[in-house]
Amino acid sequence: MHLMSSVSVLLVSDIELSKLFYHTVLSCEDHDGILFREDCGLAIKLVQAEKIEDVKPNRNLWNVFSYVENAERLDSLFKEAKLHGALFAYYPKESVVEGERLREFAIRDLDGYLIGFGTNINP
């Protein structure tokens, strides 16, 4: 069996505002209800919460993480998100996650979900 793709599902407080956010800030395209950005493999399905209390972003951990091809592409994505008014949880930095060296940054969406972008750093 081969994995064809993976989609992150986020429960949101206002689906129309959330769609607008992902279109505007991250330049995602809507493909049959999946917000997708091909150049970094980001794929998100938004689901309207029945109650605002049901929206529960992770604490101190990404809700979505997208691997980017290389550091140049990561820097370009960062500049684009900044230009479009992203709320950054943190700017590009180097980190080690479970033994993996990354250069990464993260933004928060309207519901506080942490969306990370990163690339492997070769030693």
Stockholm file with secondary structure:
# STOCKHOLM 1.0

chainA/1-123         MHLMSSVSVLLVSDIELSKLFYHTVLSCEDHDGILFREDCGLAIKLVQAEKIEDVKPNRNLWNVFSYVENAERLDSLFKEAKLHGALFAYYPKESVVEGERLREFAIRDLDGYLIGFGTNINP
#=GR chainA/1-123 SS CCCCCCCEEEEESCHHHHHHHHHHHHCCEEETTEEEEGGGTEEEEEEECSSGGGCCCCSSSCSEEEECSSHHHHHHHHHHHHHTTCEEEEEEEEEEETTEEEEEEEEECTTCCEEEEEEECCC
#=GC SS_cons         CCCCCCCEEEEESCHHHHHHHHHHHHCCEEETTEEEEGGGTEEEEEEECSSGGGCCCCSSSCSEEEECSSHHHHHHHHHHHHHTTCEEEEEEEEEEETTEEEEEEEEECTTCCEEEEEEECCC
//
